[in-house]
Amino acid sequence: MAKVEIWKGKVMKQMKEMALSIKNDGLRASFKRYGWRLFSLVVAYYLVRDTSLYIVIPYLVASAWL
């Protein structure tokens, strides 16, 4: 459990740092600084969010009603 909390704290710190960099320097400068890590993080975030929002939740609602 401790490894998860350490990893979570490290990732959250890096995400906050990236968000602050985008806010201060702009997206292009942040992409030059962080490279593909920033791109992959954004894609992963939206993939998980949209999958749960548009696939999992409607499936659970439909299976409960049928």
C-alpha positions in Angstrom: 0.0 0.0 0.0 2.9 2.4 0.7 4.3 2.0 -2.8 0.9 3.1 -4.3 0.8 6.1 -2.1 4.4 7.1 -3.0 3.7 6.6 -6.7 0.4 8.5 -6.4 2.1 11.4 -4.6 4.9 11.5 -7.2 2.5 11.5 -10.1 0.2 14.1 -8.6 3.1 16.4 -8.0 4.3 16.0 -11.5 0.8 16.6 -12.9 0.4 19.8 -10.9 3.9 20.9 -12.1 2.8 20.2 -15.7 -0.5 22.1 -15.3 1.3 25.1 -13.8 3.8 25.0 -16.7 1.0 25.0 -19.2 -0.6 27.9 -17.5 2.5 30.0 -17.2 4.5 29.1 -20.4 1.8 27.9 -22.8 1.2 24.5 -24.3 4.0 24.6 -26.9 6.7 25.4 -24.3 5.3 22.7 -22.0 5.3 20.1 -24.8 9.0 21.0 -25.5 9.8 20.7 -21.8 7.9 17.4 -21.0 7.7 15.9 -24.5 5.6 12.7 -25.0 5.0 12.3 -21.3 2.6 15.2 -21.3 0.8 13.9 -24.4 0.5 10.4 -23.1 -0.8 11.6 -19.8 -3.5 13.7 -21.4 -4.5 10.8 -23.7 -4.7 8.4 -20.8 -6.7 10.8 -18.7 -9.3 11.3 -21.4 -9.4 7.6 -22.4 -10.2 6.6 -18.8 -12.7 9.4 -18.3 -14.6 8.8 -21.6 -14.6 5.1 -21.2 -16.2 5.3 -17.8 -18.5 8.1 -18.8 -19.8 6.7 -22.1 -19.4 2.9 -21.8 -19.3 1.7 -18.2 -21.9 3.9 -16.6 -24.5 3.4 -19.4 -23.9 -0.3 -19.3 -24.4 -0.5 -15.6 -27.6 1.6 -15.8 -29.0 -0.5 -18.7 -28.2 -3.8 -17.0 -29.9 -2.7 -13.9 -33.1 -1.8 -15.8 -33.2 -4.8 -18.1 
